Amino acid sequence: MSLCSIEMEWADGSHRFCLPLAQLEELQTQCDAGPIVISNRLESGEWRVSDIYQTLRLGLIGGGMAPVDALRLCKAYVLDRPWLENVRPAHAVIQAVLIGKLDEPVGKSQAVGQESDPTA
């Protein structure tokens, strides 16, 4: 599983979202902005409709959902719902590609019983 993926409860169940390069490039085109700009707009409240809709739609596709199913879900749970309901989920998806999963350990883990060697 990619570090850029996130599994979360959204819409009608638990879904995997991911923005690998192909979907990230399409997101940049659709939103006319890079991922940090999109993240900043979502966080600051200065988002655009495409920041929410396209991040979720492309995140579902990148997470393995068929494009037609992602389109159907986003129509029902983004276009036909109040926009503010989806700001946080969209922000979580874009943050996953920028910083990885928050629960992933940073660096290499050590085997149990091994002590670190500060000179290594």
PyMOL commands that place a pseudoatom at each C-alpha (Angstrom):
pseudoatom trace, name=CA, resn=MET, resi=1, chain=A, elem=C, hetatm=0, pos=[0.000, 0.000, 0.000]
pseudoatom trace, name=CA, resn=SER, resi=2, chain=A, elem=C, hetatm=0, pos=[1.310, 3.407, -0.921]
pseudoatom trace, name=CA, resn=LEU, resi=3, chain=A, elem=C, hetatm=0, pos=[2.250, 5.963, 1.692]
pseudoatom trace, name=CA, resn=CYS, resi=4, chain=A, elem=C, hetatm=0, pos=[0.097, 8.438, -0.203]
pseudoatom trace, name=CA, resn=SER, resi=5, chain=A, elem=C, hetatm=0, pos=[-3.052, 6.418, 0.438]
pseudoatom trace, name=CA, resn=ILE, resi=6, chain=A, elem=C, hetatm=0, pos=[-5.596, 6.939, 3.161]
pseudoatom trace, name=CA, resn=GLU, resi=7, chain=A, elem=C, hetatm=0, pos=[-8.514, 4.764, 4.164]
pseudoatom trace, name=CA, resn=MET, resi=8, chain=A, elem=C, hetatm=0, pos=[-11.432, 6.648, 5.688]
pseudoatom trace, name=CA, resn=GLU, resi=9, chain=A, elem=C, hetatm=0, pos=[-15.139, 6.545, 6.302]
pseudoatom trace, name=CA, resn=TRP, resi=10, chain=A, elem=C, hetatm=0, pos=[-16.764, 8.731, 3.686]
pseudoatom trace, name=CA, resn=ALA, resi=11, chain=A, elem=C, hetatm=0, pos=[-20.083, 8.768, 1.846]
pseudoatom trace, name=CA, resn=ASP, resi=12, chain=A, elem=C, hetatm=0, pos=[-21.578, 5.282, 1.998]
pseudoatom trace, name=CA, resn=GLY, resi=13, chain=A, elem=C, hetatm=0, pos=[-18.729, 3.397, 3.671]
pseudoatom trace, name=CA, resn=SER, resi=14, chain=A, elem=C, hetatm=0, pos=[-15.010, 2.980, 4.066]
pseudoatom trace, name=CA, resn=HIS, resi=15, chain=A, elem=C, hetatm=0, pos=[-13.006, 3.939, 0.996]
pseudoatom trace, name=CA, resn=ARG, resi=16, chain=A, elem=C, hetatm=0, pos=[-9.339, 4.051, 0.016]
pseudoatom trace, name=CA, resn=PHE, resi=17, chain=A, elem=C, hetatm=0, pos=[-8.102, 7.318, -1.484]
pseudoatom trace, name=CA, resn=CYS, resi=18, chain=A, elem=C, hetatm=0, pos=[-4.733, 7.829, -3.146]
pseudoatom trace, name=CA, resn=LEU, resi=19, chain=A, elem=C, hetatm=0, pos=[-3.229, 10.381, -5.502]
pseudoatom trace, name=CA, resn=PRO, resi=20, chain=A, elem=C, hetatm=0, pos=[-0.408, 8.680, -7.400]
pseudoatom trace, name=CA, resn=LEU, resi=21, chain=A, elem=C, hetatm=0, pos=[1.323, 10.682, -10.111]
pseudoatom trace, name=CA, resn=ALA, resi=22, chain=A, elem=C, hetatm=0, pos=[-1.285, 10.218, -12.866]
pseudoatom trace, name=CA, resn=GLN, resi=23, chain=A, elem=C, hetatm=0, pos=[-4.156, 11.393, -10.649]
pseudoatom trace, name=CA, resn=LEU, resi=24, chain=A, elem=C, hetatm=0, pos=[-2.052, 14.136, -9.069]
pseudoatom trace, name=CA, resn=GLU, resi=25, chain=A, elem=C, hetatm=0, pos=[-1.186, 15.537, -12.493]
pseudoatom trace, name=CA, resn=GLU, resi=26, chain=A, elem=C, hetatm=0, pos=[-4.853, 15.468, -13.497]
pseudoatom trace, name=CA, resn=LEU, resi=27, chain=A, elem=C, hetatm=0, pos=[-5.786, 17.164, -10.214]
pseudoatom trace, name=CA, resn=GLN, resi=28, chain=A, elem=C, hetatm=0, pos=[-3.294, 19.946, -10.915]
pseudoatom trace, name=CA, resn=THR, resi=29, chain=A, elem=C, hetatm=0, pos=[-4.819, 20.440, -14.359]
pseudoatom trace, name=CA, resn=GLN, resi=30, chain=A, elem=C, hetatm=0, pos=[-8.424, 20.357, -13.107]
pseudoatom trace, name=CA, resn=CYS, resi=31, chain=A, elem=C, hetatm=0, pos=[-7.715, 22.789, -10.239]
pseudoatom trace, name=CA, resn=ASP, resi=32, chain=A, elem=C, hetatm=0, pos=[-5.071, 24.903, -12.025]
pseudoatom trace, name=CA, resn=ALA, resi=33, chain=A, elem=C, hetatm=0, pos=[-2.909, 24.555, -8.922]
pseudoatom trace, name=CA, resn=GLY, resi=34, chain=A, elem=C, hetatm=0, pos=[-0.346, 22.304, -7.310]
pseudoatom trace, name=CA, resn=PRO, resi=35, chain=A, elem=C, hetatm=0, pos=[-1.081, 20.128, -4.287]
pseudoatom trace, name=CA, resn=ILE, resi=36, chain=A, elem=C, hetatm=0, pos=[0.267, 22.592, -1.699]
pseudoatom trace, name=CA, resn=VAL, resi=37, chain=A, elem=C, hetatm=0, pos=[-1.878, 25.402, -3.101]
pseudoatom trace, name=CA, resn=ILE, resi=38, chain=A, elem=C, hetatm=0, pos=[-4.940, 23.121, -3.059]
pseudoatom trace, name=CA, resn=SER, resi=39, chain=A, elem=C, hetatm=0, pos=[-4.165, 22.072, 0.514]
pseudoatom trace, name=CA, resn=ASN, resi=40, chain=A, elem=C, hetatm=0, pos=[-3.730, 25.677, 1.597]
pseudoatom trace, name=CA, resn=ARG, resi=41, chain=A, elem=C, hetatm=0, pos=[-7.012, 26.705, -0.026]
pseudoatom trace, name=CA, resn=LEU, resi=42, chain=A, elem=C, hetatm=0, pos=[-8.867, 23.851, 1.679]
pseudoatom trace, name=CA, resn=GLU, resi=43, chain=A, elem=C, hetatm=0, pos=[-7.299, 24.689, 5.039]
pseudoatom trace, name=CA, resn=SER, resi=44, chain=A, elem=C, hetatm=0, pos=[-7.859, 28.441, 4.819]
pseudoatom trace, name=CA, resn=GLY, resi=45, chain=A, elem=C, hetatm=0, pos=[-11.453, 28.246, 3.602]
pseudoatom trace, name=CA, resn=GLU, resi=46, chain=A, elem=C, hetatm=0, pos=[-10.564, 29.822, 0.259]
pseudoatom trace, name=CA, resn=TRP, resi=47, chain=A, elem=C, hetatm=0, pos=[-11.243, 26.579, -1.624]
pseudoatom trace, name=CA, resn=ARG, resi=48, chain=A, elem=C, hetatm=0, pos=[-12.767, 26.232, -5.033]
pseudoatom trace, name=CA, resn=VAL, resi=49, chain=A, elem=C, hetatm=0, pos=[-15.419, 23.692, -5.975]
pseudoatom trace, name=CA, resn=SER, resi=50, chain=A, elem=C, hetatm=0, pos=[-12.885, 21.717, -8.028]
pseudoatom trace, name=CA, resn=ASP, resi=51, chain=A, elem=C, hetatm=0, pos=[-10.504, 21.530, -5.042]
pseudoatom trace, name=CA, resn=ILE, resi=52, chain=A, elem=C, hetatm=0, pos=[-13.078, 19.439, -3.196]
pseudoatom trace, name=CA, resn=TYR, resi=53, chain=A, elem=C, hetatm=0, pos=[-14.765, 17.538, -6.017]
pseudoatom trace, name=CA, resn=GLN, resi=54, chain=A, elem=C, hetatm=0, pos=[-11.685, 16.631, -8.057]
pseudoatom trace, name=CA, resn=THR, resi=55, chain=A, elem=C, hetatm=0, pos=[-9.557, 15.719, -5.026]
pseudoatom trace, name=CA, resn=LEU, resi=56, chain=A, elem=C, hetatm=0, pos=[-12.160, 13.237, -3.830]
pseudoatom trace, name=CA, resn=ARG, resi=57, chain=A, elem=C, hetatm=0, pos=[-13.010, 11.864, -7.291]
pseudoatom trace, name=CA, resn=LEU, resi=58, chain=A, elem=C, hetatm=0, pos=[-9.405, 11.388, -8.364]
pseudoatom trace, name=CA, resn=GLY, resi=59, chain=A, elem=C, hetatm=0, pos=[-8.450, 10.115, -4.911]
pseudoatom trace, name=CA, resn=LEU, resi=60, chain=A, elem=C, hetatm=0, pos=[-11.048, 7.360, -5.201]
pseudoatom trace, name=CA, resn=ILE, resi=61, chain=A, elem=C, hetatm=0, pos=[-9.787, 6.436, -8.675]
pseudoatom trace, name=CA, resn=GLY, resi=62, chain=A, elem=C, hetatm=0, pos=[-6.170, 6.435, -7.467]
pseudoatom trace, name=CA, resn=GLY, resi=63, chain=A, elem=C, hetatm=0, pos=[-7.279, 4.285, -4.547]
pseudoatom trace, name=CA, resn=GLY, resi=64, chain=A, elem=C, hetatm=0, pos=[-8.517, 1.616, -6.942]
pseudoatom trace, name=CA, resn=MET, resi=65, chain=A, elem=C, hetatm=0, pos=[-12.168, 2.488, -7.572]
pseudoatom trace, name=CA, resn=ALA, resi=66, chain=A, elem=C, hetatm=0, pos=[-13.505, 2.324, -11.123]
pseudoatom trace, name=CA, resn=PRO, resi=67, chain=A, elem=C, hetatm=0, pos=[-13.885, 5.839, -12.582]
pseudoatom trace, name=CA, resn=VAL, resi=68, chain=A, elem=C, hetatm=0, pos=[-17.624, 5.389, -13.200]
pseudoatom trace, name=CA, resn=ASP, resi=69, chain=A, elem=C, hetatm=0, pos=[-18.138, 4.389, -9.551]
pseudoatom trace, name=CA, resn=ALA, resi=70, chain=A, elem=C, hetatm=0, pos=[-16.054, 7.334, -8.312]
pseudoatom trace, name=CA, resn=LEU, resi=71, chain=A, elem=C, hetatm=0, pos=[-18.121, 9.664, -10.487]
pseudoatom trace, name=CA, resn=ARG, resi=72, chain=A, elem=C, hetatm=0, pos=[-21.358, 8.208, -9.113]
pseudoatom trace, name=CA, resn=LEU, resi=73, chain=A, elem=C, hetatm=0, pos=[-20.245, 8.567, -5.498]
pseudoatom trace, name=CA, resn=CYS, resi=74, chain=A, elem=C, hetatm=0, pos=[-19.000, 12.115, -5.983]
pseudoatom trace, name=CA, resn=LYS, resi=75, chain=A, elem=C, hetatm=0, pos=[-22.226, 13.142, -7.682]
pseudoatom trace, name=CA, resn=ALA, resi=76, chain=A, elem=C, hetatm=0, pos=[-24.292, 11.757, -4.805]
pseudoatom trace, name=CA, resn=TYR, resi=77, chain=A, elem=C, hetatm=0, pos=[-22.049, 12.778, -1.900]
pseudoatom trace, name=CA, resn=VAL, resi=78, chain=A, elem=C, hetatm=0, pos=[-20.334, 15.948, -3.154]
pseudoatom trace, name=CA, resn=LEU, resi=79, chain=A, elem=C, hetatm=0, pos=[-22.423, 17.636, -5.848]
pseudoatom trace, name=CA, resn=ASP, resi=80, chain=A, elem=C, hetatm=0, pos=[-25.761, 16.867, -4.188]
pseudoatom trace, name=CA, resn=ARG, resi=81, chain=A, elem=C, hetatm=0, pos=[-24.638, 17.727, -0.613]
pseudoatom trace, name=CA, resn=PRO, resi=82, chain=A, elem=C, hetatm=0, pos=[-23.568, 20.895, 1.245]
pseudoatom trace, name=CA, resn=TRP, resi=83, chain=A, elem=C, hetatm=0, pos=[-20.007, 21.699, 0.167]
pseudoatom trace, name=CA, resn=LEU, resi=84, chain=A, elem=C, hetatm=0, pos=[-18.621, 22.168, 3.667]
pseudoatom trace, name=CA, resn=GLU, resi=85, chain=A, elem=C, hetatm=0, pos=[-19.288, 18.496, 4.464]
pseudoatom trace, name=CA, resn=ASN, resi=86, chain=A, elem=C, hetatm=0, pos=[-16.449, 17.506, 2.158]
pseudoatom trace, name=CA, resn=VAL, resi=87, chain=A, elem=C, hetatm=0, pos=[-13.760, 20.080, 2.884]
pseudoatom trace, name=CA, resn=ARG, resi=88, chain=A, elem=C, hetatm=0, pos=[-12.128, 18.014, 5.641]
pseudoatom trace, name=CA, resn=PRO, resi=89, chain=A, elem=C, hetatm=0, pos=[-12.197, 14.717, 3.719]
pseudoatom trace, name=CA, resn=ALA, resi=90, chain=A, elem=C, hetatm=0, pos=[-10.677, 16.404, 0.641]
pseudoatom trace, name=CA, resn=HIS, resi=91, chain=A, elem=C, hetatm=0, pos=[-8.028, 18.015, 2.825]
pseudoatom trace, name=CA, resn=ALA, resi=92, chain=A, elem=C, hetatm=0, pos=[-7.174, 14.621, 4.373]
pseudoatom trace, name=CA, resn=VAL, resi=93, chain=A, elem=C, hetatm=0, pos=[-6.706, 13.129, 0.887]
pseudoatom trace, name=CA, resn=ILE, resi=94, chain=A, elem=C, hetatm=0, pos=[-4.379, 15.891, -0.309]
pseudoatom trace, name=CA, resn=GLN, resi=95, chain=A, elem=C, hetatm=0, pos=[-2.445, 15.823, 2.983]
pseudoatom trace, name=CA, resn=ALA, resi=96, chain=A, elem=C, hetatm=0, pos=[-1.848, 12.092, 2.551]
pseudoatom trace, name=CA, resn=VAL, resi=97, chain=A, elem=C, hetatm=0, pos=[0.005, 12.726, -0.693]
pseudoatom trace, name=CA, resn=LEU, resi=98, chain=A, elem=C, hetatm=0, pos=[1.973, 15.639, 0.785]
pseudoatom trace, name=CA, resn=ILE, resi=99, chain=A, elem=C, hetatm=0, pos=[3.056, 14.201, 4.138]
pseudoatom trace, name=CA, resn=GLY, resi=100, chain=A, elem=C, hetatm=0, pos=[2.112, 10.522, 4.047]
pseudoatom trace, name=CA, resn=LYS, resi=101, chain=A, elem=C, hetatm=0, pos=[-0.010, 8.733, 6.559]
pseudoatom trace, name=CA, resn=LEU, resi=102, chain=A, elem=C, hetatm=0, pos=[0.203, 10.347, 9.965]
pseudoatom trace, name=CA, resn=ASP, resi=103, chain=A, elem=C, hetatm=0, pos=[0.360, 6.986, 11.733]
pseudoatom trace, name=CA, resn=GLU, resi=104, chain=A, elem=C, hetatm=0, pos=[3.374, 5.752, 9.728]
pseudoatom trace, name=CA, resn=PRO, resi=105, chain=A, elem=C, hetatm=0, pos=[6.631, 5.648, 11.723]
pseudoatom trace, name=CA, resn=VAL, resi=106, chain=A, elem=C, hetatm=0, pos=[9.380, 7.944, 10.530]
pseudoatom trace, name=CA, resn=GLY, resi=107, chain=A, elem=C, hetatm=0, pos=[12.752, 6.401, 9.748]
pseudoatom trace, name=CA, resn=LYS, resi=108, chain=A, elem=C, hetatm=0, pos=[13.842, 2.804, 10.081]
pseudoatom trace, name=CA, resn=SER, resi=109, chain=A, elem=C, hetatm=0, pos=[12.562, 0.677, 12.917]
pseudoatom trace, name=CA, resn=GLN, resi=110, chain=A, elem=C, hetatm=0, pos=[14.964, -1.421, 14.937]
pseudoatom trace, name=CA, resn=ALA, resi=111, chain=A, elem=C, hetatm=0, pos=[14.587, -5.078, 15.695]
pseudoatom trace, name=CA, resn=VAL, resi=112, chain=A, elem=C, hetatm=0, pos=[13.550, -5.928, 19.224]
pseudoatom trace, name=CA, resn=GLY, resi=113, chain=A, elem=C, hetatm=0, pos=[16.565, -6.322, 21.488]
pseudoatom trace, name=CA, resn=GLN, resi=114, chain=A, elem=C, hetatm=0, pos=[18.945, -4.333, 19.292]
pseudoatom trace, name=CA, resn=GLU, resi=115, chain=A, elem=C, hetatm=0, pos=[20.441, -1.169, 20.668]
pseudoatom trace, name=CA, resn=SER, resi=116, chain=A, elem=C, hetatm=0, pos=[21.236, 1.740, 18.451]
pseudoatom trace, name=CA, resn=ASP, resi=117, chain=A, elem=C, hetatm=0, pos=[24.842, 2.525, 17.724]
pseudoatom trace, name=CA, resn=PRO, resi=118, chain=A, elem=C, hetatm=0, pos=[25.280, 6.314, 17.633]
pseudoatom trace, name=CA, resn=THR, resi=119, chain=A, elem=C, hetatm=0, pos=[28.562, 5.906, 15.736]
pseudoatom trace, name=CA, resn=ALA, resi=120, chain=A, elem=C, hetatm=0, pos=[27.020, 3.880, 12.923]
for i in range(1, 120): cmd.bond("trace and resi %d" % i, "trace and resi %d" % (i + 1))
show_as sticks, trace
zoom trace
